[in-house]
Amino acid sequence: MNSLFLRSSCVLLCFLFFGFLKSGYATTSNREQEEYRFKEPALWAEQFDAPSRDKWQKPQTVIQALQLKPGQTVVDIGAGTGYFAVKFARVVGPQGKVIALDRELSMVRFLKKRAKKEGLNNLIVRKSPTNNPGLEKQRADLIFFCNSYHHIHNPSYLKALATALKKNGKIVVIDIKPNAPRLFPATARFKRHIKLSAQAVIKDFQDAGFRLDKEFRFLPYQYFLEFKPISVPSR
């Protein structure tokens, strides 16, 4: 009987211990998510849209590399204050469309006002969580991440994006190299600066059923990766 009691006690202790670890991990994850919030769009706009950014972000060269055409549909995930989304909207023109997604409601409101002020009726701005893009099937010619994929880092999310691509559609990730300097001073408020290597991004996409189609190396502080699905997703 004592033996049975000891075994039962051990099982209970193990259950409580691993339950504690699981709970602790979830709490840490939620706390980290809360830490990286961009709730002050006016502050971030001063840095995200600063003219000095053009020197290292090279937006026109990026757009040329993307080979965007009038009439196309672009999804900008983590669009923020609209640094690229606004430029994309002008390139694809009134017959095209840019769907700008961001998890922060304050950013969404800011970018909606900016689009209206700049007369960009083809720029649609929506709030979207980092676990579900909520896109219609065969919607996008290009799905674009700039300095935002490191907040998602999830192959399951990428699988959901695959069905949103049109035939010959592609996903592009531009993100900050781990050894790059701090590009936006206001990120110093965060306890640590999330950086994701190009190799980690490539692995996520491979796990999600994509292949690396192109890699551009003209950005000094960021990698620029272009992916396509290995097989056409079921429509």
Number of C-alpha atoms within 10 A of each C-alpha: 6 7 8 9 10 11 12 12 12 12 12 11 12 12 12 12 12 11 12 12 12 12 12 12 12 12 12 12 12 11 11 14 11 10 13 16 11 16 12 12 20 13 11 19 16 13 17 21 14 12 9 10 15 13 10 13 16 13 16 12 11 16 15 10 11 14 8 16 15 15 15 20 26 27 28 24 24 27 26 27 26 26 18 21 27 20 14 26 28 16 18 19 19 15 11 18 24 28 22 28 26 23 20 20 15 18 27 25 15 19 27 21 13 16 19 12 10 10 10 18 15 21 27 18 24 21 18 19 14 17 13 12 19 14 16 11 16 16 20 27 21 24 24 24 21 21 19 19 21 18 14 14 16 17 18 15 17 22 18 17 24 25 20 23 28 18 15 11 19 22 25 22 24 22 22 26 17 15 10 11 10 12 13 13 10 13 15 10 10 12 10 11 12 12 16 17 15 19 9 12 19 18 15 19 24 17 15 20 19 23 17 17 14 11 13 13 10 14 17 13 19 23 20 22 20 21 21 21 24 13 10 14 16 7 9
